[in-house]
Amino acid sequence: MSKNNIHPTAIIEPGAKIGNDVTIEPYAIIKSNVILHDKVTIKSHAYIDGYTTIGEGTIIYPSASIGTKTQDLKFRGEKTYVTIGKNCEIREFVTINSSCQENSIVKVGDNCLIMAYCHVAHNCEVGNRVIMSNNATLAGHVIVEDNAIIGGMTPIHQFSRIGCFAMVGGMSRVTHDIPPYTIGAGIPFKLGGLNLIGLKRHGFSLLTRKELSKAFKLL
Protein backbone atom coordinates (compact mmCIF):
# COMPACT_ATOMS: atom_id res chain seq x y z
CA MET A 1 0.00 0.00 0.00
CA SER A 2 1.06 3.57 -0.67
CA LYS A 3 2.57 5.42 2.28
CA ASN A 4 3.06 8.75 0.58
CA ASN A 5 3.82 11.87 2.55
CA ILE A 6 2.28 14.71 0.54
CA HIS A 7 1.91 18.13 2.14
CA PRO A 8 -1.54 19.69 1.67
CA THR A 9 -0.05 22.83 0.10
CA ALA A 10 1.62 20.85 -2.69
CA ILE A 11 -0.15 21.09 -6.05
CA ILE A 12 -0.47 17.82 -7.96
CA GLU A 13 -2.47 18.06 -11.17
CA PRO A 14 -4.86 15.29 -12.20
CA GLY A 15 -3.09 12.75 -14.39
CA ALA A 16 0.23 12.79 -12.55
CA LYS A 17 1.35 9.30 -11.53
CA ILE A 18 2.77 8.98 -8.03
CA GLY A 19 4.49 5.81 -6.80
CA ASN A 20 4.76 4.46 -3.26
CA ASP A 21 6.67 6.05 -0.37
CA VAL A 22 6.89 9.35 -2.24
CA THR A 23 7.47 12.58 -0.30
CA ILE A 24 6.23 15.89 -1.72
CA GLU A 25 6.99 18.88 0.48
CA PRO A 26 5.12 22.22 0.83
CA TYR A 27 4.42 24.28 -2.29
CA ALA A 28 5.95 21.84 -4.74
CA ILE A 29 4.14 21.70 -8.10
CA ILE A 30 3.71 18.46 -10.07
CA LYS A 31 2.10 18.86 -13.49
CA SER A 32 -0.30 16.42 -15.12
CA ASN A 33 2.08 14.34 -17.27
CA VAL A 34 4.73 13.72 -14.61
CA ILE A 35 5.61 10.24 -13.35
CA LEU A 36 7.27 9.87 -9.94
CA HIS A 37 8.51 6.39 -9.12
CA ASP A 38 8.72 4.87 -5.63
CA LYS A 39 10.65 6.66 -2.87
CA VAL A 40 11.10 9.90 -4.81
CA THR A 41 11.37 13.08 -2.73
CA ILE A 42 10.29 16.44 -4.15
CA LYS A 43 11.31 19.21 -1.79
CA SER A 44 9.60 22.56 -1.22
CA HIS A 45 8.98 24.87 -4.17
CA ALA A 46 10.33 22.46 -6.78
CA TYR A 47 8.51 22.60 -10.14
CA ILE A 48 8.14 19.43 -12.23
CA ASP A 49 6.58 19.94 -15.66
CA GLY A 50 6.16 18.24 -19.03
CA TYR A 51 6.44 14.55 -19.83
CA THR A 52 8.94 13.98 -17.05
CA THR A 53 9.74 10.67 -15.37
CA ILE A 54 11.79 10.60 -12.16
CA GLY A 55 13.34 7.32 -11.07
CA GLU A 56 13.18 5.53 -7.75
CA GLY A 57 14.93 7.13 -4.81
CA THR A 58 15.81 10.39 -6.56
CA ILE A 59 15.65 13.64 -4.56
CA ILE A 60 14.73 16.96 -6.17
CA TYR A 61 15.79 19.88 -3.95
CA PRO A 62 14.03 23.23 -3.37
CA SER A 63 13.42 25.54 -6.33
CA ALA A 64 14.69 23.10 -8.95
CA SER A 65 12.82 23.32 -12.26
CA ILE A 66 12.51 20.09 -14.26
CA GLY A 67 10.84 19.38 -17.59
CA THR A 68 10.02 22.94 -18.60
CA LYS A 69 9.94 24.04 -22.23
CA THR A 70 13.27 24.08 -24.03
CA GLN A 71 14.97 27.41 -24.60
CA ASP A 72 15.72 26.36 -28.19
CA LEU A 73 13.97 28.86 -30.50
CA LYS A 74 13.31 26.06 -33.00
CA PHE A 75 10.76 24.50 -30.65
CA ARG A 76 7.26 24.38 -32.15
CA GLY A 77 5.30 22.65 -29.43
CA GLU A 78 6.23 19.06 -30.27
CA LYS A 79 5.91 16.31 -27.65
CA THR A 80 9.23 15.80 -25.86
CA TYR A 81 10.43 14.06 -22.71
CA VAL A 82 12.72 14.18 -19.69
CA THR A 83 13.82 11.02 -17.89
CA ILE A 84 15.85 11.07 -14.67
CA GLY A 85 17.24 7.82 -13.31
CA LYS A 86 17.40 6.24 -9.88
CA ASN A 87 19.03 7.62 -6.73
CA CYS A 88 20.03 10.98 -8.16
CA GLU A 89 20.39 14.22 -6.22
CA ILE A 90 19.20 17.25 -8.15
CA ARG A 91 20.16 20.22 -6.01
CA GLU A 92 18.77 23.71 -5.49
CA PHE A 93 17.87 25.85 -8.53
CA VAL A 94 18.94 23.24 -11.05
CA THR A 95 17.17 23.60 -14.41
CA ILE A 96 16.65 20.59 -16.68
CA ASN A 97 14.71 21.61 -19.78
CA SER A 98 12.68 19.32 -21.96
CA SER A 99 13.90 18.47 -25.43
CA CYS A 100 13.39 19.76 -28.97
CA GLN A 101 12.15 17.66 -31.92
CA GLU A 102 9.22 15.25 -31.74
CA ASN A 103 9.64 12.41 -29.21
CA SER A 104 13.20 13.41 -28.34
CA ILE A 105 14.42 12.91 -24.77
CA VAL A 106 16.66 14.63 -22.27
CA LYS A 107 18.20 11.82 -20.21
CA VAL A 108 19.92 11.81 -16.83
CA GLY A 109 21.20 8.42 -15.68
CA ASP A 110 21.34 6.75 -12.28
CA ASN A 111 23.23 7.93 -9.18
CA CYS A 112 24.06 11.37 -10.53
CA LEU A 113 24.82 14.43 -8.40
CA ILE A 114 23.83 17.65 -10.10
CA MET A 115 24.77 20.49 -7.78
CA ALA A 116 23.07 23.83 -7.29
CA TYR A 117 22.43 26.13 -10.27
CA CYS A 118 23.49 23.64 -12.93
CA HIS A 119 21.69 23.59 -16.28
CA VAL A 120 20.93 20.71 -18.65
CA ALA A 121 19.56 21.85 -22.00
CA HIS A 122 17.54 20.20 -24.78
CA ASN A 123 18.61 16.89 -26.35
CA CYS A 124 21.31 16.24 -23.72
CA GLU A 125 22.28 12.80 -22.45
CA VAL A 126 23.91 12.48 -19.04
CA GLY A 127 25.21 9.04 -18.10
CA ASN A 128 25.36 7.21 -14.78
CA ARG A 129 27.28 8.43 -11.72
CA VAL A 130 28.00 11.81 -13.30
CA ILE A 131 28.88 14.77 -11.05
CA MET A 132 28.17 18.31 -12.21
CA SER A 133 29.50 20.89 -9.77
CA ASN A 134 27.79 24.21 -9.06
CA ASN A 135 26.91 26.31 -12.11
CA ALA A 136 28.15 23.79 -14.66
CA THR A 137 26.01 24.23 -17.78
CA LEU A 138 25.31 21.95 -20.72
CA ALA A 139 24.20 23.50 -24.00
CA GLY A 140 21.99 21.52 -26.37
CA HIS A 141 22.89 18.07 -27.72
CA VAL A 142 25.71 17.50 -25.20
CA ILE A 143 26.59 13.93 -24.19
CA VAL A 144 28.23 13.31 -20.82
CA GLU A 145 29.33 9.71 -20.43
CA ASP A 146 29.37 7.58 -17.27
CA ASN A 147 31.45 8.67 -14.27
CA ALA A 148 32.49 12.00 -15.76
CA ILE A 149 32.99 15.00 -13.46
CA ILE A 150 32.43 18.60 -14.59
CA GLY A 151 33.83 21.32 -12.36
CA GLY A 152 31.91 24.38 -11.26
CA MET A 153 31.29 27.44 -13.44
CA THR A 154 32.08 25.45 -16.59
CA PRO A 155 30.02 25.79 -19.79
CA ILE A 156 29.99 22.92 -22.28
CA HIS A 157 29.41 23.92 -25.92
CA GLN A 158 26.57 22.35 -27.89
CA PHE A 159 27.16 19.00 -29.63
CA SER A 160 30.20 18.27 -27.42
CA ARG A 161 30.86 14.90 -25.81
CA ILE A 162 32.53 14.42 -22.43
CA GLY A 163 34.08 10.95 -22.30
CA CYS A 164 33.62 8.46 -19.50
CA PHE A 165 35.77 8.95 -16.38
CA ALA A 166 36.94 12.34 -17.67
CA MET A 167 37.40 15.17 -15.19
CA VAL A 168 36.86 18.73 -16.41
CA GLY A 169 38.34 21.36 -14.10
CA GLY A 170 36.28 24.22 -12.74
CA MET A 171 35.96 27.55 -14.54
CA SER A 172 36.97 26.00 -17.85
CA ARG A 173 35.46 26.73 -21.27
CA VAL A 174 34.80 23.54 -23.21
CA THR A 175 34.19 23.97 -26.95
CA HIS A 176 35.07 20.48 -28.21
CA ASP A 177 34.95 16.81 -27.26
CA ILE A 178 36.89 15.66 -24.19
CA PRO A 179 38.50 12.19 -24.52
CA PRO A 180 37.54 9.57 -21.95
CA TYR A 181 39.78 8.88 -18.94
CA THR A 182 41.46 12.30 -19.16
CA ILE A 183 41.81 15.35 -16.95
CA GLY A 184 42.11 18.95 -18.04
CA ALA A 185 41.05 22.55 -17.50
CA GLY A 186 41.47 26.10 -18.69
CA ILE A 187 40.40 28.75 -21.18
CA PRO A 188 41.09 27.48 -23.77
CA PHE A 189 40.72 23.97 -22.44
CA LYS A 190 43.94 21.95 -22.30
CA LEU A 191 44.38 18.26 -21.53
CA GLY A 192 46.64 17.54 -18.57
CA GLY A 193 46.93 13.78 -18.95
CA LEU A 194 45.02 10.80 -17.63
CA ASN A 195 42.64 11.03 -14.69
CA LEU A 196 44.87 8.65 -12.75
CA ILE A 197 43.38 9.28 -9.32
CA GLY A 198 39.87 8.76 -10.66
CA LEU A 199 40.89 5.57 -12.42
CA LYS A 200 42.48 4.21 -9.24
CA ARG A 201 39.38 5.06 -7.21
CA HIS A 202 37.22 3.18 -9.70
CA GLY A 203 39.36 0.06 -9.53
CA PHE A 204 41.22 0.21 -12.85
CA SER A 205 44.18 -2.16 -12.71
CA LEU A 206 47.78 -0.96 -13.05
CA LEU A 207 48.04 -2.80 -16.38
CA THR A 208 44.95 -1.04 -17.72
CA ARG A 209 46.24 2.34 -16.57
CA LYS A 210 49.55 1.70 -18.34
CA GLU A 211 47.77 0.79 -21.57
CA LEU A 212 45.62 3.91 -21.32
CA SER A 213 48.79 5.98 -20.82
CA LYS A 214 50.25 4.52 -24.02
CA ALA A 215 47.03 5.32 -25.90
CA PHE A 216 47.00 8.88 -24.55
CA LYS A 217 50.61 9.46 -25.70
CA LEU A 218 49.76 8.16 -29.17
CA LEU A 219 46.78 10.48 -29.41
NORCORMO-V123112 format. One record per backbone hydrogen bond with DSSP energy under -0.5 kcal/mol. CO is the residue of the C=O (numbers start at 1). NH is the residue of the N-H. If there is no record, write none. Layout:
BEGIN
co=CO nh=NH
co=CO nh=NH
END
This chain:
BEGIN
co=4 nh=6
co=5 nh=7
co=5 nh=24
co=7 nh=10
co=10 nh=12
co=11 nh=13
co=11 nh=30
co=13 nh=16
co=16 nh=18
co=17 nh=36
co=20 nh=39
co=22 nh=5
co=23 nh=42
co=24 nh=7
co=25 nh=28
co=26 nh=45
co=28 nh=11
co=29 nh=31
co=29 nh=48
co=30 nh=13
co=31 nh=34
co=34 nh=17
co=35 nh=37
co=35 nh=54
co=36 nh=19
co=37 nh=40
co=38 nh=57
co=40 nh=23
co=41 nh=43
co=41 nh=60
co=42 nh=25
co=43 nh=46
co=44 nh=63
co=46 nh=29
co=47 nh=49
co=47 nh=66
co=48 nh=31
co=50 nh=52
co=51 nh=82
co=52 nh=35
co=53 nh=84
co=54 nh=37
co=55 nh=58
co=56 nh=87
co=58 nh=41
co=59 nh=61
co=59 nh=90
co=60 nh=43
co=61 nh=64
co=62 nh=93
co=64 nh=47
co=65 nh=96
co=66 nh=49
co=68 nh=98
co=72 nh=75
co=78 nh=80
co=79 nh=103
co=80 nh=51
co=81 nh=106
co=82 nh=53
co=83 nh=108
co=84 nh=55
co=85 nh=55
co=85 nh=88
co=86 nh=111
co=88 nh=59
co=88 nh=90
co=89 nh=91
co=89 nh=114
co=90 nh=61
co=91 nh=94
co=92 nh=117
co=94 nh=65
co=95 nh=120
co=96 nh=67
co=96 nh=68
co=101 nh=104
co=104 nh=81
co=105 nh=107
co=106 nh=83
co=107 nh=126
co=108 nh=85
co=109 nh=85
co=110 nh=129
co=112 nh=89
co=112 nh=114
co=113 nh=115
co=113 nh=132
co=114 nh=91
co=115 nh=118
co=116 nh=135
co=118 nh=95
co=119 nh=138
co=120 nh=97
co=121 nh=124
co=122 nh=141
co=124 nh=107
co=125 nh=144
co=126 nh=109
co=127 nh=109
co=127 nh=130
co=128 nh=147
co=130 nh=113
co=131 nh=133
co=131 nh=150
co=132 nh=115
co=133 nh=136
co=134 nh=153
co=136 nh=119
co=137 nh=139
co=137 nh=156
co=138 nh=121
co=139 nh=142
co=140 nh=159
co=142 nh=125
co=143 nh=145
co=143 nh=162
co=144 nh=127
co=145 nh=148
co=146 nh=165
co=148 nh=131
co=149 nh=151
co=149 nh=168
co=150 nh=133
co=151 nh=154
co=152 nh=171
co=153 nh=155
co=154 nh=137
co=155 nh=157
co=155 nh=174
co=156 nh=139
co=157 nh=160
co=160 nh=143
co=161 nh=163
co=161 nh=178
co=162 nh=145
co=163 nh=166
co=164 nh=181
co=166 nh=149
co=167 nh=169
co=167 nh=184
co=168 nh=151
co=169 nh=172
co=172 nh=155
co=173 nh=175
co=173 nh=189
co=174 nh=157
co=177 nh=179
co=178 nh=163
co=179 nh=182
co=181 nh=195
co=182 nh=167
co=183 nh=192
co=183 nh=193
co=184 nh=169
co=185 nh=190
co=186 nh=173
co=190 nh=185
co=193 nh=183
co=194 nh=196
co=195 nh=199
co=196 nh=200
co=197 nh=201
co=198 nh=202
co=199 nh=204
co=200 nh=203
co=205 nh=209
co=206 nh=210
co=207 nh=211
co=208 nh=212
co=209 nh=213
co=210 nh=214
co=211 nh=215
co=212 nh=216
co=213 nh=217
co=214 nh=218
co=215 nh=219
END
